[in-house]
């Protein structure tokens, strides 16, 4: 299989369903940012951490491929005239979102209460987690902008929102596990 197709040489790309759009289209920006997030999560997963979190991050990467596929699908071509799904694209389920919530609740049980905002840093692994969180927030902003133009499945937006929260709590948990300083933001007084 050749990687290059030459079909994008004029600045367009195809969505699932065949519709061609400019490479700067909000839909492309949305799923491209989800792809970037997935790469950052891969980098995070390559760090030294508990195998439970590595496995969970692998699951999240799988779900992000689902999110990307949903965002890369032309909504006008997703269904047949009969109303049946044209493309076999999985969905983000309530259970996927609930899993993130359950994991956050479990991590929070072992963490001290937050009394200040927290600055990213303290350990390289923690910093990678915060970068992934920031990219996730950008993916969420782009997906909500796309949703304003062409509605997408609500669970897709909910998953991105919950995932950014999860990555924040995971950064705190990693700080604790790695015995790294959690850097509190104490505003400087001028």
N, CA, C and O of each residue as an XYZ file, in Angstrom:
760
protein
N       0.841     -1.183      0.000
C       0.000      0.000      0.000
C       0.881      1.240      0.000
O       1.756      1.386      0.853
N       0.653      2.119     -0.945
C       1.399      3.370     -0.980
C       0.794      4.357      0.005
O      -0.425      4.450      0.147
N       1.658      5.084      0.675
C       1.207      6.090      1.628
C       0.739      7.347      0.899
O      -0.239      7.976      1.302
N       1.426      7.701     -0.151
C       1.040      8.916     -0.865
C       0.060      8.565     -1.982
O       0.210      7.564     -2.683
N      -0.959      9.436     -2.122
C      -1.989      9.213     -3.140
C      -1.996     10.320     -4.191
O      -2.533     10.144     -5.285
N      -1.404     11.445     -3.854
C      -1.359     12.646     -4.704
C      -2.720     13.326     -4.844
O      -2.837     14.330     -5.546
N      -3.750     12.791     -4.185
C      -5.083     13.398     -4.306
C      -5.216     14.682     -3.491
O      -6.152     15.456     -3.693
N      -4.282     14.905     -2.573
C      -4.344     16.111     -1.752
C      -3.407     17.204     -2.198
O      -3.223     18.197     -1.494
N      -2.816     17.031     -3.357
C      -1.813     17.994     -3.826
C      -2.372     19.385     -4.083
O      -1.615     20.353     -4.157
N      -3.678     19.493     -4.217
C      -4.281     20.809     -4.485
C      -4.951     21.381     -3.240
O      -5.752     22.312     -3.328
N      -4.613     20.811     -2.069
C      -5.095     21.393     -0.818
C      -6.439     20.894     -0.346
O      -7.065     21.530      0.501
N      -6.904     19.768     -0.872
C      -8.153     19.190     -0.383
C      -7.889     17.776      0.116
O      -6.864     17.168     -0.191
N      -8.836     17.273      0.890
C      -8.753     15.905      1.376
C     -10.161     15.326      1.418
O     -11.145     16.066      1.405
N     -10.251     14.020      1.468
C     -11.554     13.352      1.465
C     -11.972     12.966      2.875
O     -11.166     12.477      3.667
N     -13.246     13.194      3.172
C     -13.853     12.712      4.404
C     -14.321     11.286      4.176
O     -14.399     10.831      3.035
N     -14.639     10.563      5.280
C     -15.300      9.272      5.113
C     -16.617      9.558      4.403
O     -17.384     10.422      4.829
N     -16.867      8.857      3.359
C     -18.061      9.100      2.550
C     -17.701      9.716      1.214
O     -18.534      9.766      0.308
N     -16.453     10.192      1.078
C     -15.961     10.669     -0.205
C     -15.988     12.159     -0.451
O     -15.342     12.623     -1.390
N     -16.701     12.930      0.345
C     -16.759     14.376      0.153
C     -15.365     14.971      0.302
O     -14.645     14.641      1.244
N     -14.983     15.844     -0.622
C     -13.686     16.512     -0.556
C     -13.887     17.899      0.051
O     -14.820     18.623     -0.298
N     -12.988     18.245      0.965
C     -13.037     19.549      1.626
C     -11.622     20.110      1.677
O     -10.653     19.361      1.549
N     -11.493     21.439      1.865
C     -10.146     22.015      2.022
C      -9.469     21.448      3.269
O     -10.132     21.132      4.256
N      -8.164     21.326      3.215
C      -7.420     20.764      4.355
C      -7.487     21.653      5.595
O      -7.147     21.212      6.692
N      -7.921     22.894      5.428
C      -8.060     23.788      6.577
C      -9.504     23.823      7.102
O      -9.810     24.625      7.984
N     -10.379     22.985      6.589
C     -11.777     22.911      7.024
C     -11.833     22.592      8.521
O     -10.991     21.849      9.027
N     -12.809     23.142      9.223
C     -12.928     22.944     10.666
C     -13.039     21.456     11.020
O     -12.583     21.040     12.085
N     -13.630     20.666     10.150
C     -13.745     19.226     10.401
C     -12.348     18.581     10.397
O     -12.058     17.714     11.222
N     -11.486     19.014      9.459
C     -10.125     18.482      9.380
C      -9.316     18.957     10.584
O      -8.558     18.186     11.172
N      -9.479     20.224     10.946
C      -8.802     20.750     12.143
C      -9.215     19.960     13.385
O      -8.387     19.680     14.251
N     -10.498     19.602     13.468
C     -11.005     18.870     14.631
C     -10.371     17.493     14.740
O      -9.795     17.150     15.773
N     -10.474     16.702     13.673
C      -9.930     15.346     13.824
C      -8.418     15.327     13.741
O      -7.792     14.393     14.243
N      -7.810     16.330     13.124
C      -6.355     16.435     13.140
C      -5.832     16.719     14.540
O      -4.776     16.217     14.925
N      -6.558     17.513     15.294
C      -6.157     17.811     16.671
C      -6.377     16.601     17.568
O      -5.606     16.376     18.501
N      -7.414     15.822     17.298
C      -7.611     14.568     18.038
C      -6.450     13.620     17.744
O      -5.978     12.924     18.643
N      -5.991     13.585     16.502
C      -4.835     12.763     16.143
C      -3.580     13.245     16.880
O      -2.791     12.434     17.365
N      -3.403     14.556     16.960
C      -2.273     15.116     17.717
C      -2.369     14.722     19.192
O      -1.366     14.359     19.808
N      -3.562     14.793     19.747
C      -3.781     14.382     21.132
C      -3.398     12.913     21.315
O      -2.756     12.549     22.301
N      -3.793     12.083     20.366
C      -3.486     10.659     20.455
C      -1.972     10.427     20.475
O      -1.484      9.553     21.192
N      -1.233     11.209     19.687
C       0.227     11.087     19.677
C       0.816     11.499     21.031
O       1.742     10.857     21.528
N       0.284     12.557     21.618
C       0.762     12.985     22.946
C       0.442     11.935     24.005
O       1.240     11.708     24.914
N      -0.709     11.301     23.894
C      -1.053     10.250     24.855
C      -0.119      9.057     24.667
O       0.248      8.399     25.641
N       0.268      8.774     23.425
C       1.261      7.725     23.188
C       2.577      8.042     23.862
O       3.202      7.159     24.450
N       3.008      9.293     23.786
C       4.236      9.720     24.457
C       4.099      9.584     25.973
O       5.016      9.118     26.649
N       2.958      9.991     26.491
C       2.705      9.865     27.926
C       2.732      8.396     28.351
O       3.322      8.050     29.375
N       2.097      7.543     27.565
C       2.022      6.111     27.879
C       3.407      5.463     27.880
O       3.618      4.459     28.559
N       4.346      6.026     27.129
C       5.704      5.487     27.071
C       6.536      5.824     28.309
O       7.669      5.360     28.430
N       5.999      6.612     29.216
C       6.715      6.997     30.431
C       6.580      5.903     31.486
O       5.768      4.987     31.357
N       7.389      6.023     32.523
C       7.365      5.070     33.626
C       6.169      5.376     34.521
O       6.132      6.406     35.195
N       5.189      4.466     34.522
C       4.000      4.622     35.367
C       3.371      3.263     35.593
O       3.737      2.280     34.949
N       2.434      3.217     36.503
C       1.711      1.997     36.824
C       1.076      1.412     35.559
O       0.550      2.149     34.725
N       1.128      0.092     35.425
C       0.606     -0.585     34.238
C      -0.897     -0.325     34.064
O      -1.390     -0.319     32.936
N      -1.621     -0.114     35.152
C      -3.055      0.195     35.059
C      -3.279      1.443     34.211
O      -4.174      1.472     33.366
N      -2.468      2.469     34.439
C      -2.634      3.706     33.685
C      -2.168      3.539     32.248
O      -2.750      4.135     31.341
N      -1.135      2.743     32.024
C      -0.702      2.451     30.649
C      -1.830      1.766     29.873
O      -2.118      2.125     28.731
N      -2.464      0.774     30.510
C      -3.566      0.069     29.864
C      -4.741      1.016     29.602
O      -5.362      0.970     28.539
N      -5.032      1.861     30.566
C      -6.122      2.819     30.413
C      -5.819      3.799     29.274
O      -6.705      4.136     28.489
N      -4.570      4.252     29.190
C      -4.191      5.165     28.101
C      -4.293      4.473     26.742
O      -4.655      5.113     25.755
N      -3.983      3.185     26.676
C      -4.168      2.431     25.424
C      -5.642      2.398     25.044
O      -5.990      2.575     23.877
N      -6.500      2.176     26.018
C      -7.950      2.191     25.772
C      -8.387      3.575     25.272
O      -9.177      3.684     24.335
N      -7.872      4.612     25.900
C      -8.215      5.978     25.488
C      -7.757      6.221     24.051
O      -8.479      6.849     23.278
N      -6.583      5.742     23.683
C      -6.113      5.903     22.309
C      -7.081      5.241     21.330
O      -7.365      5.795     20.269
N      -7.585      4.065     21.680
C      -8.579      3.405     20.840
C      -9.828      4.270     20.700
O     -10.355      4.435     19.600
N     -10.296      4.816     21.809
C     -11.494      5.665     21.783
C     -11.242      6.930     20.960
O     -12.145      7.422     20.283
N     -10.016      7.454     21.018
C      -9.709      8.646     20.229
C      -9.721      8.353     18.735
O     -10.056      9.231     17.940
N      -9.362      7.133     18.337
C      -9.512      6.770     16.925
C     -10.988      6.776     16.551
O     -11.347      7.184     15.446
N     -11.841      6.329     17.457
C     -13.290      6.384     17.224
C     -13.748      7.832     17.092
O     -14.495      8.165     16.172
N     -13.307      8.692     18.002
C     -13.665     10.114     17.929
C     -13.210     10.692     16.588
O     -13.966     11.401     15.923
N     -11.975     10.387     16.197
C     -11.465     10.881     14.919
C     -12.304     10.407     13.748
O     -12.584     11.183     12.834
N     -12.711      9.139     13.762
C     -13.542      8.607     12.680
C     -14.896      9.302     12.629
O     -15.403      9.598     11.547
N     -15.476      9.560     13.783
C     -16.761     10.273     13.836
C     -16.599     11.670     13.240
O     -17.412     12.108     12.426
N     -15.538     12.361     13.655
C     -15.319     13.727     13.171
C     -14.952     13.758     11.686
O     -15.198     14.758     11.011
N     -14.366     12.670     11.170
C     -13.937     12.625      9.768
C     -15.049     12.173      8.825
O     -14.821     12.033      7.624
N     -16.230     11.948      9.347
C     -17.341     11.459      8.528
C     -18.251     12.597      8.114
O     -18.705     13.385      8.945
N     -18.511     12.672      6.824
C     -19.473     13.640      6.290
C     -20.859     13.241      6.800
O     -21.342     12.158      6.468
N     -21.512     14.098      7.605
C     -22.805     13.702      8.171
C     -23.859     13.442      7.093
O     -24.781     12.656      7.312
N     -23.738     14.090      5.935
C     -24.697     13.874      4.857
C     -24.522     12.513      4.194
O     -25.418     12.044      3.492
N     -23.375     11.877      4.412
C     -23.107     10.584      3.780
C     -23.059      9.446      4.787
O     -22.775      8.307      4.417
N     -23.331      9.735      6.051
C     -23.219      8.720      7.100
C     -24.372      7.724      7.078
O     -24.211      6.585      7.515
N     -25.526      8.137      6.578
C     -26.707      7.277      6.586
C     -27.163      6.977      5.164
O     -27.015      7.801      4.261
N     -27.722      5.782      4.981
C     -28.366      5.428      3.716
C     -29.759      6.050      3.700
O     -30.239      6.515      4.734
N     -30.406      6.062      2.553
C     -31.769      6.612      2.460
C     -32.726      5.897      3.407
O     -33.717      6.478      3.848
N     -32.433      4.648      3.715
C     -33.279      3.873      4.631
C     -33.093      4.308      6.083
O     -33.873      3.918      6.952
N     -32.068      5.112      6.350
C     -31.764      5.533      7.713
C     -30.738      4.653      8.394
O     -30.312      4.938      9.513
N     -30.334      3.569      7.715
C     -29.324      2.672      8.263
C     -27.940      3.275      8.081
O     -27.691      4.002      7.120
N     -27.031      2.963      9.024
C     -25.654      3.460      8.953
C     -24.992      3.006      7.661
O     -25.008      1.819      7.335
N     -24.413      3.944      6.929
C     -23.711      3.610      5.701
C     -22.303      3.101      6.000
O     -21.812      2.158      5.380
N     -21.682      3.750      6.957
C     -20.315      3.399      7.324
C     -20.326      2.723      8.687
O     -21.082      3.119      9.575
N     -19.513      1.734      8.847
C     -19.461      0.990     10.104
C     -18.485      1.664     11.062
O     -17.364      1.193     11.256
N     -18.923      2.773     11.658
C     -18.082      3.532     12.577
C     -18.620      3.327     13.992
O     -19.803      3.552     14.246
N     -17.749      2.900     14.918
C     -18.231      2.725     16.293
C     -18.619      4.072     16.904
O     -18.317      5.131     16.354
N     -19.278      4.008     18.024
C     -19.724      5.215     18.725
C     -19.009      5.320     20.068
O     -18.433      4.355     20.569
N     -19.064      6.511     20.627
C     -18.619      6.720     22.003
C     -19.840      6.462     22.878
O     -20.885      7.090     22.709
N     -19.694      5.538     23.804
C     -20.829      5.137     24.639
C     -20.832      5.888     25.970
O     -19.836      6.489     26.373
N     -21.972      5.833     26.628
C     -22.047      6.374     27.989
C     -21.039      5.659     28.886
O     -20.445      6.274     29.771
N     -20.845      4.358     28.657
C     -19.903      3.578     29.466
C     -18.474      4.090     29.303
O     -17.704      4.064     30.262
N     -18.101      4.557     28.099
C     -16.765      5.120     27.896
C     -16.567      6.361     28.754
O     -15.500      6.560     29.334
N     -17.590      7.188     28.833
C     -17.522      8.414     29.624
C     -17.520      8.077     31.114
O     -16.762      8.656     31.892
N     -18.376      7.137     31.498
C     -18.452      6.728     32.902
C     -17.140      6.107     33.373
O     -16.771      6.258     34.537
N     -16.437      5.418     32.491
C     -15.147      4.835     32.875
C     -14.160      5.926     33.263
O     -13.437      5.783     34.249
N     -14.120      7.016     32.499
C     -13.236      8.132     32.840
C     -13.625      8.725     34.192
O     -12.765      9.042     35.013
N     -14.933      8.871     34.411
C     -15.404      9.439     35.675
C     -15.030      8.542     36.855
O     -14.585      9.031     37.894
N     -15.210      7.246     36.695
C     -14.870      6.295     37.757
C     -13.374      6.343     38.064
O     -12.971      6.348     39.227
N     -12.570      6.377     37.027
C     -11.113      6.445     37.216
C     -10.725      7.730     37.945
O      -9.870      7.708     38.830
N     -11.355      8.857     37.571
C     -11.055     10.118     38.260
C     -11.437     10.038     39.727
O     -10.680     10.473     40.595
N     -12.613      9.482     40.007
C     -13.068      9.358     41.396
C     -12.089      8.514     42.215
O     -11.772      8.856     43.354
N     -11.616      7.419     41.637
C     -10.677      6.548     42.347
C      -9.342      7.252     42.593
O      -8.776      7.140     43.681
N      -8.840      7.970     41.599
C      -7.575      8.687     41.789
C      -7.722      9.771     42.835
O      -6.844      9.952     43.678
N      -8.843     10.500     42.783
C      -9.057     11.606     43.721
C      -9.093     11.149     45.167
O      -8.734     11.910     46.066
N      -9.524      9.904     45.406
C      -9.578      9.384     46.781
C      -8.206      9.364     47.443
O      -8.107      9.476     48.665
N      -7.149      9.223     46.650
C      -5.801      9.135     47.218
C      -5.042     10.462     47.147
O      -3.884     10.534     47.559
N      -5.680     11.503     46.630
C      -4.997     12.788     46.463
C      -5.461     13.797     47.490
O      -6.616     13.768     47.914
N      -4.566     14.695     47.895
C      -4.998     15.753     48.817
C      -5.930     16.724     48.086
O      -5.845     16.866     46.866
N      -6.812     17.387     48.823
C      -7.702     18.356     48.183
C      -6.887     19.489     47.550
O      -5.823     19.863     48.044
N      -7.407     20.013     46.463
C      -6.736     21.153     45.814
C      -7.089     22.427     46.555
O      -8.255     22.684     46.856
N      -6.079     23.216     46.845
C      -6.300     24.496     47.513
C      -5.877     25.662     46.630
O      -6.164     26.818     46.940
N      -5.198     25.356     45.535
C      -4.722     26.371     44.598
C      -4.783     25.798     43.184
O      -4.920     24.589     42.994
N      -4.680     26.682     42.204
C      -4.443     26.204     40.853
C      -3.065     25.549     40.835
O      -2.205     25.866     41.656
N      -2.868     24.644     39.901
C      -1.605     23.922     39.823
C      -0.909     24.262     38.517
O      -1.516     24.223     37.448
N       0.373     24.597     38.615
C       1.174     24.885     37.426
C       1.684     23.573     36.827
O       2.106     22.684     37.567
N       1.652     23.443     35.521
C       2.217     22.245     34.896
C       3.705     22.139     35.226
O       4.419     23.142     35.246
N       4.159     20.929     35.482
C       5.574     20.709     35.741
C       5.792     19.862     36.969
O       4.864     19.253     37.500
N       7.034     19.833     37.415
C       7.411     19.048     38.578
C       8.087     17.742     38.212
O       8.893     17.216     38.979
N       7.757     17.216     37.035
C       8.354     15.974     36.542
C       8.015     15.882     35.052
O       6.939     16.307     34.630
N       8.917     15.337     34.272
C       8.697     15.253     32.822
C       7.400     14.504     32.483
O       6.657     14.933     31.601
N       7.127     13.414     33.160
C       5.914     12.641     32.894
C       4.674     13.471     33.165
O       3.718     13.441     32.390
N       4.686     14.207     34.254
C       3.566     15.082     34.612
C       3.386     16.162     33.546
O       2.261     16.483     33.162
N       4.492     16.716     33.075
C       4.429     17.748     32.035
C       3.833     17.197     30.740
O       3.035     17.873     30.090
N       4.215     15.969     30.359
C       3.626     15.349     29.164
C       2.113     15.200     29.327
O       1.358     15.387     28.373
N       1.680     14.865     30.535
C       0.253     14.718     30.801
C      -0.467     16.057     30.662
O      -1.564     16.118     30.106
N       0.139     17.120     31.162
C      -0.472     18.449     31.031
C      -0.508     18.903     29.565
O      -1.464     19.557     29.149
N       0.507     18.570     28.793
C       0.479     18.909     27.362
C      -0.690     18.190     26.702
O      -1.430     18.794     25.926
N      -0.864     16.907     27.002
C      -1.990     16.157     26.440
C      -3.318     16.794     26.851
O      -4.242     16.879     26.043
N      -3.413     17.239     28.105
C      -4.636     17.902     28.577
C      -4.934     19.158     27.778
O      -6.079     19.402     27.398
N      -3.902     19.955     27.524
C      -4.088     21.201     26.764
C      -4.508     20.916     25.318
O      -5.376     21.600     24.775
N      -3.897     19.916     24.704
C      -4.270     19.549     23.333
C      -5.702     19.016     23.324
O      -6.451     19.272     22.381
N      -6.084     18.281     24.362
C      -7.453     17.784     24.469
C      -8.437     18.950     24.548
O      -9.487     18.916     23.906
N      -8.113     19.968     25.319
C      -8.990     21.148     25.411
C      -9.120     21.833     24.044
O     -10.200     22.299     23.678
N      -8.021     21.891     23.298
C      -8.086     22.487     21.951
C      -8.968     21.638     21.047
O      -9.779     22.170     20.288
N      -8.813     20.316     21.124
C      -9.657     19.422     20.323
C     -11.124     19.635     20.671
O     -11.985     19.641     19.791
N     -11.398     19.807     21.945
C     -12.774     20.049     22.387
C     -13.301     21.376     21.842
O     -14.442     21.448     21.384
N     -12.479     22.425     21.890
C     -12.916     23.723     21.350
C     -13.232     23.619     19.861
O     -14.237     24.156     19.394
N     -12.373     22.931     19.125
C     -12.606     22.782     17.686
C     -13.842     21.929     17.410
O     -14.625     22.237     16.512
N     -14.014     20.866     18.176
C     -15.190     20.009     17.976
C     -16.482     20.756     18.302
O     -17.495     20.553     17.632
N     -16.461     21.611     19.313
C     -17.668     22.382     19.618
C     -17.933     23.430     18.535
O     -19.087     23.727     18.229
N     -16.872     23.988     17.958
C     -17.056     24.923     16.839
C     -17.655     24.185     15.636
O     -18.547     24.707     14.967
N     -17.168     22.987     15.368
C     -17.736     22.167     14.293
C     -19.194     21.853     14.598
O     -20.046     21.923     13.713
N     -19.480     21.509     15.845
C     -20.849     21.175     16.247
C     -21.803     22.345     16.005
O     -22.975     22.127     15.697
N     -21.322     23.577     16.140
C     -22.162     24.744     15.855
C     -22.546     24.810     14.376
O     -23.610     25.323     14.030
N     -21.677     24.290     13.508
C     -21.928     24.312     12.066
C     -22.654     23.063     11.578
O     -23.594     23.145     10.788
N     -22.212     21.926     12.051
C     -22.764     20.625     11.656
C     -22.811     19.761     12.905
O     -21.778     19.241     13.327
N     -23.977     19.594     13.506
C     -24.058     18.854     14.771
C     -23.400     17.478     14.701
O     -23.538     16.740     13.724
N     -22.677     17.164     15.780
C     -22.047     15.852     15.911
C     -22.648     15.166     17.138
O     -23.349     15.795     17.931
N     -22.372     13.901     17.280
C     -22.946     13.137     18.381
C     -22.548     13.746     19.727
O     -21.367     14.001     19.964
N     -23.518     13.979     20.601
C     -23.226     14.609     21.900
C     -22.181     13.864     22.728
O     -21.387     14.498     23.424
N     -22.165     12.530     22.667
C     -21.189     11.788     23.472
C     -19.761     12.045     23.018
O     -18.826     11.899     23.806
N     -19.581     12.424     21.763
C     -18.243     12.768     21.279
C     -17.731     13.996     22.018
O     -16.584     14.029     22.463
N     -18.586     15.000     22.144
C     -18.206     16.219     22.872
C     -18.033     15.929     24.362
O     -17.093     16.417     24.990
N     -18.929     15.143     24.916
C     -18.839     14.802     26.345
C     -17.542     14.056     26.638
O     -16.901     14.295     27.661
N     -17.158     13.151     25.740
C     -15.942     12.365     25.964
C     -14.709     13.265     25.976
O     -13.847     13.125     26.843
N     -14.624     14.182     25.022
C     -13.470     15.085     24.990
C     -13.425     15.956     26.245
O     -12.352     16.213     26.791
N     -14.588     16.406     26.694
C     -14.634     17.226     27.905
C     -14.173     16.432     29.118
O     -13.373     16.916     29.918
N     -14.677     15.219     29.249
C     -14.318     14.404     30.396
C     -12.866     13.954     30.323
O     -12.206     13.824     31.354
N     -12.362     13.715     29.115
C     -10.980     13.283     28.959
C     -10.017     14.366     29.417
O      -8.999     14.056     30.036
N     -10.310     15.625     29.128
C      -9.402     16.683     29.589
C      -9.397     16.750     31.114
O      -8.351     16.976     31.722
N     -10.561     16.555     31.734
C     -10.617     16.494     33.199
C      -9.809     15.311     33.714
O      -9.054     15.433     34.678
N      -9.977     14.161     33.059
C      -9.236     12.957     33.448
C      -7.727     13.202     33.389
O      -6.993     12.813     34.298
N      -7.273     13.846     32.318
C      -5.832     14.080     32.166
C      -5.305     15.009     33.254
O      -4.158     14.873     33.679
N      -6.126     15.949     33.709
C      -5.714     16.813     34.812
C      -5.549     15.993     36.091
O      -4.544     16.115     36.791
N      -6.540     15.162     36.388
C      -6.457     14.348     37.607
C      -5.309     13.346     37.491
O      -4.607     13.095     38.471
N      -5.113     12.775     36.311
C      -3.993     11.850     36.118
C      -2.662     12.561     36.355
O      -1.753     11.980     36.947
N      -2.534     13.804     35.905
C      -1.295     14.559     36.156
C      -1.054     14.692     37.659
O       0.078     14.555     38.125
N      -2.106     14.956     38.407
C      -1.966     15.045     39.873
C      -1.583     13.696     40.467
O      -0.734     13.623     41.355
N      -2.207     12.632     39.979
C      -1.905     11.286     40.484
C      -0.468     10.899     40.148
O       0.230     10.309     40.972
N      -0.032     11.231     38.940
C       1.346     10.928     38.563
C       2.331     11.707     39.429
O       3.371     11.175     39.818
N       2.014     12.957     39.732
C       2.868     13.736     40.644
C       3.002     13.016     41.973
O       4.096     12.909     42.526
N       1.886     12.526     42.478
C       1.894     11.823     43.759
C       2.695     10.527     43.665
O       3.546     10.257     44.513
N       2.423      9.727     42.635
C       3.105      8.437     42.480
C       4.610      8.603     42.293
O       5.403      7.797     42.780
N       4.990      9.666     41.577
C       6.409      9.895     41.282
C       7.102     10.708     42.378
O       8.293     11.006     42.294
N       6.330     11.056     43.401
C       6.840     11.878     44.503
C       7.434     13.189     43.996
O       8.448     13.679     44.493
N       6.765     13.731     42.992
C       7.172     15.017     42.415
C       6.406     16.130     43.124
O       5.292     15.933     43.610
N       7.026     17.290     43.168
C       6.336     18.435     43.756
C       5.177     18.853     42.871
O       5.315     18.987     41.655
N       4.032     19.054     43.507
C       2.890     19.629     42.805
C       3.036     21.141     42.977
O       2.971     21.660     44.092
N       3.231     21.827     41.874
C       3.572     23.245     41.927
C       2.292     24.082     41.980
O       1.554     24.186     41.000
N       2.057     24.663     43.130
C       0.856     25.489     43.305
C       1.108     26.882     42.739
O       2.203     27.434     42.847
N       0.062     27.427     42.135
C       0.162     28.789     41.623
C      -0.176     29.752     42.753
O      -1.317     29.828     43.207
N       0.817     30.469     43.186
C       0.637     31.521     44.187
C       0.999     32.826     43.453
O       2.176     33.092     43.214
N       0.003     33.626     43.102
C       0.282     34.833     42.310
C       1.310     35.731     42.991
O       1.263     35.969     44.197
N       2.234     36.216     42.176
C       3.235     37.159     42.696
C       2.553     38.483     42.982
O       1.654     38.904     42.255
N       2.981     39.117     44.026
C       2.434     40.447     44.378
C       3.419     41.500     43.917
O       4.610     41.432     44.220
N       2.925     42.446     43.203
C       3.806     43.490     42.661
C       3.774     44.720     43.511
O       4.454     45.699     43.206
